[in-house]
Amino acid sequence: MIVPFGVFVRIEDREDGFEGLVHTDELDQSPQDVIEVGDALTVKITDVDLVRRRIALSQRQADR
């Protein structure tokens, strides 16, 4: 799902797989310009919040 503040990415290609957010600051380019639903992105997990059950992801840091 593409939203104004970033892109939600499904980590596992399964119905019950989990999702994380790649904030616009962590994308290589603007999501509205080049990313479409269904595209594959290489990302790195940068933070896991177990209490809130959230995962932060980065496309910029994935190459490091």
C-alpha positions as CSV (number, residue, x, y, z in Angstrom):
1,M,0.0,0.0,0.0
2,I,1.4,3.4,-1.0
3,V,0.5,6.3,1.4
4,P,1.7,9.9,1.5
5,F,4.3,9.2,4.2
6,G,5.7,6.0,2.7
7,V,5.1,2.5,1.5
8,F,3.9,-0.6,3.4
9,V,5.8,-3.6,2.4
10,R,4.8,-7.3,2.9
11,I,7.8,-9.1,4.2
12,E,6.6,-12.6,3.4
13,D,4.7,-13.5,0.2
14,R,1.9,-15.2,2.2
15,E,-1.6,-14.3,3.2
16,D,-0.6,-14.2,6.9
17,G,2.8,-12.6,6.3
18,F,3.7,-9.5,8.2
19,E,4.1,-5.9,6.9
20,G,6.4,-3.0,7.7
21,L,6.6,0.6,6.8
22,V,9.3,2.2,4.6
23,H,9.1,5.9,5.4
24,T,9.5,8.3,2.5
25,D,12.9,9.4,4.0
26,E,14.1,5.8,3.7
27,L,13.1,5.3,0.1
28,D,15.6,5.7,-2.8
29,Q,13.0,7.7,-4.8
30,S,9.5,9.2,-4.4
31,P,6.9,6.4,-4.0
32,Q,4.3,8.2,-6.1
33,D,6.7,8.5,-9.1
34,V,8.1,5.0,-9.5
35,I,6.7,2.5,-7.0
36,E,3.6,0.5,-7.8
37,V,1.6,-1.9,-5.7
38,G,3.1,-5.4,-6.4
39,D,6.7,-4.2,-7.0
40,A,9.5,-6.1,-5.2
41,L,11.7,-3.9,-3.1
42,T,14.9,-4.8,-1.3
43,V,14.8,-3.4,2.3
44,K,16.5,-3.7,5.6
45,I,14.8,-4.0,9.0
46,T,15.9,-1.0,11.0
47,D,13.7,-1.2,14.0
48,V,11.3,-3.7,15.7
49,D,8.8,-2.4,18.2
50,L,7.4,-5.5,19.9
51,V,5.0,-3.7,22.1
52,R,3.3,-1.8,19.2
53,R,3.9,-4.8,16.8
54,R,5.6,-2.5,14.2
55,I,8.6,-2.9,11.9
56,A,10.5,0.0,10.4
57,L,12.2,-0.7,7.1
58,S,14.8,1.1,4.9
59,Q,15.4,0.8,1.2
60,R,18.4,3.2,1.4
61,Q,20.2,1.1,4.0
62,A,19.5,-2.2,2.3
63,D,22.6,-1.9,0.2
64,R,24.9,-1.5,3.2
